[in-house]
Amino acid sequence: MKGIHRGNKLWEGHRMILPQHEDALWERRRHQEVFIAPNLDEDELEQMSRRVRWAMEEERPIMITVAERYGPETFCGFIERVLLQEQVIKIRNGREIRWIPFPSIIGVEEPYEDE
């Protein structure tokens, strides 16, 4: 007499995953896909440059979106310095400071204001 070959059917109805594990699983899957930054045209680059200049002159916060390895990341803060030779922007949000290279910037916006 042959034994029953159930494969994985024994456990099919008992699958469950904890929310923490599900989040980690999705995060791992997201990191497997490398982000490809969009190409920006001259008008977009000029508009971003104007917004950076405005934020620096008016001492207003600005949101800069950067192309990271696994997707875009947005950082909001005050621009402290723009180094043209090194092509980087120094931006501060409280104690956190970031040096953002010009080529990795894919968007610059004014922060949303709550009404």
Secondary structure as the mmCIF struct_conf table of DSSP 4:
data_model
#
loop_
_struct_conf.conf_type_id
_struct_conf.id
_struct_conf.beg_label_comp_id
_struct_conf.beg_label_asym_id
_struct_conf.beg_label_seq_id
_struct_conf.end_label_comp_id
_struct_conf.end_label_asym_id
_struct_conf.end_label_seq_id
HELX_LH_PP_P HELX_LH_PP_P1 LYS A 2 ILE A 4
TURN_TY1_P TURN_TY1_P1 GLY A 7 TRP A 11
HELX_RH_3T_P HELX_RH_3T_P1 GLU A 12 HIS A 14
HELX_RH_AL_P HELX_RH_AL_P1 PRO A 19 GLN A 32
BEND BEND1 GLU A 33 GLU A 33
HELX_LH_PP_P HELX_LH_PP_P2 VAL A 34 PHE A 35
HELX_LH_PP_P HELX_LH_PP_P3 ALA A 37 LEU A 40
HELX_RH_AL_P HELX_RH_AL_P2 GLU A 42 GLU A 58
TURN_TY1_P TURN_TY1_P2 GLU A 59 GLU A 59
STRN STRN1 ILE A 62 GLU A 68
TURN_TY1_P TURN_TY1_P3 ARG A 69 TYR A 70
STRN STRN2 GLY A 71 LEU A 83
TURN_TY1_P TURN_TY1_P4 LEU A 84 GLN A 87
STRN STRN3 VAL A 88 ASN A 93
TURN_TY1_P TURN_TY1_P5 GLY A 94 ARG A 95
STRN STRN4 GLU A 96 PRO A 101
HELX_RH_3T_P HELX_RH_3T_P2 PHE A 102 SER A 104
STRN STRN5 ILE A 105 GLU A 109
HELX_LH_PP_P HELX_LH_PP_P4 GLU A 110 TYR A 112
#
